[in-house]
Amino acid sequence: MASCPPTLTDILLDVSPPPWTLSAFMAYLSQNHCMETLEFTLDSQRYAAFHNQLSFEESASQRSSAAARVCEWWNKLMQVYIVPCAPREVNLPAQVRDRLLNLSSGPYPPHPDELDEAGRIIYELMNDSLLVPFLQSVAPLQQANCYNGGHDQHHRRQFRHTNHLSHQPRRSVAMSPSAEFEVYSDGSDSHLSSAFSVESMTPPTTPPTEYAFNSSPGGLQRAMAAHNKGWKKVGEKLGFGRKSFSRRSTPTSSSIFDL
């Protein structure tokens, strides 16, 4: 008997079984021109991770420099996802958008909790509008009763907001568009400093948004395989291997923090 389809939380945490993986979900969003919802979710996690690392900076000058950089990233979040007509504008109520835009971005960056409400709205948008079509696109549902309104509401309450993922005991955050890297510090500032110095990391194998995965047999699988290979090389270049953990190699979309 077929297993029940995963929840959106399972997919975002990359613990769902094939064929409902995070890689497949990303490919589906890319194909359907709605990547901005997932990109905002992931970039909110990255912002939270880097903001949380500020406390590990040893000197006042280091904290000041790091805080200024995180302030820049907050401004990028606003300019890319929140301001009206932004290049990847996400669908938020006016009062939520205006509150975010009115927050002071310096001298210390806004706390990640400020993104909670927006993250919850975007999560519910993905859950209500994108999850079921995705599940049906990769594997027709054989047990429709496994996925119903009560099941959906239960897990929606469990997933409070986008930063909920970064508050887990194992805080997996896509620091680069590659795999899930464990974010932690041993008391030195080397981890944060190296993260700050990361330059553009979009690999040449990233599937373009307009790529029609269903245009040829195996197109989706080939695109995902190429995407995984490209990000594996990026992860090796950054040297995260010894101090990171990953449940599976998971490509993610290009981050505004890599620009």
Beta strands, then each sheet from edge to edge (+ up, - down):
strand 1: 172-173
strand 2: 181-182
sheet 1: 1+ 2-
end
